[in-house]
Amino acid sequence: MNLERRDFGTTPDGASVELIEFATDAGLRVRLASLGATLVGLDLPDRHGEAKDVVLGFDDPRGYLGPGNQHFGCTTGRVANRIADARFELDGKTWELDANLRQHHLHGGRHGLHTVVWNVEASEDASGVRARFTHESPDGTSGYPGNGEPRFQVVDLVLNAPVTHESQICGTFRYENPRLIDAPDVDVVGGKEHRQRVVVRRVRRFLSEKEYTFKADQVSML
């Protein structure tokens, strides 16, 4: 496993964006950008050993910040999906969010996690290859309460996201979510509590049936 860091260009406001690439001798390559902690490329060898990029994306940061980007490969948040009328109630208080889809709030708003340049710590040694992405999201960003510190880490092409949040809608169900906040928060799925419970049941069933760990040198397209 090899690790390479290189320049990916700049955002319209002049911020530098890095590209971090993991590569194996078997021909698997994964490219992650510090902008939005985004998966920008995944090269997989086909049955003939020829590597092909199998994800949608752009060749530079400006494409990921342009109108043609449909959140390709990015880290979305603080909340993924829509929040009706760009508001939610928590502890008896109504929180007004950035309305970026008509009157609704979508994928964290105009200043969501997909729009910011994350900090990256990458290393390669005898114990493995890893890249850690972190970002500080101040209290009030897009209208959300609490200072957020989302993070995730890629180690030898296995994604590790910490268990960081306990949903106050679903009670005791805990799930993997790459973010940390220092204030009460809520996850909204279509604005309906019963729909959240349905999602929880499906996630539980999915997690009980699936095995996520894989060896990079065994991955290939059929």
Beta strands, then each sheet from edge to edge (+ up, - down):
strand 1: 2-10
strand 2: 16-23
strand 3: 29-33
strand 4: 38-45
strand 5: 51-53
strand 6: 82-83
strand 7: 87-90
strand 8: 93-96
strand 9: 105-106
strand 10: 119-125
strand 11: 128-134
strand 12: 151-155
strand 13: 158-160
strand 14: 163-166
strand 15: 174-176
sheet 1: 1+ 2- 3+ 4- 5+
sheet 2: 6+ 9-
sheet 3: 7+ 8-
sheet 4: 10+ 11- 12+ 13-
sheet 5: 14+ 15-
end
